[in-house]
Amino acid sequence: MPPSSDTDKRPDCIKCRYFRITWEPDHPRACEAMGFKTKLMPSAEVKRASGQECLHFAPKPERKDSARSQGNVSTETGAGRSWKA
């Protein structure tokens, strides 16, 4: 079994309710809880700056079953194209 690394223990920002995509090329990721934007994953930036793991991680709420996940999505679009789900 390979040794565990710091990234194995770091919270997964993608699964955090406070993680945001900013669409800004210089700072594409953000942490809404801590109020900053970064090129790195926010949890990596917190570890780099403070030496501690992120303490604001909170899992995203469970999604209710949607029409898409149940396969009930229309394949038609307004442009006359058909997309497969």
N, C-alpha and C positions, 0 to 999 in steps of 0.2 A: 504494500500500500504506500503510495507516495506521501511525503510529508505535507502537512497542510500549510498553506501560506496565509498571509494577512488578508488576501482577497477572498479566501474561503469564509472568513468571519465577518467581513464587511457587509453591511446591509445592502440589499439589491435595490438601488434607486428606482429601477424600472417598475418594481412592485410597490413602491411607496406612493401614498396618496398626495404627497407634497412635490413630487418630481414633475417638472414641466419641460417641454421642448419650446425654446424661444424663437427658433427660426432665424436667429442672428448668427451669421457665420463666425464671428469672433467669440461668441459666448452662446453656443447652441443648447446648453443645458442649464436648468435652474432648480433651486430649492425654494419653494414658496414659504416653508416654515422658517427658514433662516434668512430669507430675503437676499439671495445672491445668485449671480449667473456665472458660469464657468465653462471652459473648454473640456475639463475633466468631468467624470461622474461626480456629482456633489459629495457623495460619501468619501471619495478619494481626496477631494479638496479639503474636506473637514479634517481627515486624518493627517494630511500634509501640514495644514496650518496649526492644528491644535495638539496633534499627537494622540488624540482620542478618537474612538469610533463615533459615528453620528448617534446622537441621543434623541433625535426627532423622528426617526423612522416609524411610520405607521402604515400597516398594510392597506392597500386599496380595498374599498368595500366590495363585497361579492356582487357580481353582475347578475341581474335577473335574466332568465332565459329570454332571449330576443327572437324575433321572427327569423333573423339571419342564422342564428345557431340552430334553429329548428328546421331550417331548409325551406321556409315559407317566403322567400324573397323573390319578387318578380325579376325576370331576366331582361325585361324591356327597359329602355331608357327613353327619355324624351327626344333623343336625336335619331331614333329609328335604328339604333344598334342593339344588338343582343349580347349580353355578357353572361357567361356561365358562373354560377355561384360556387 
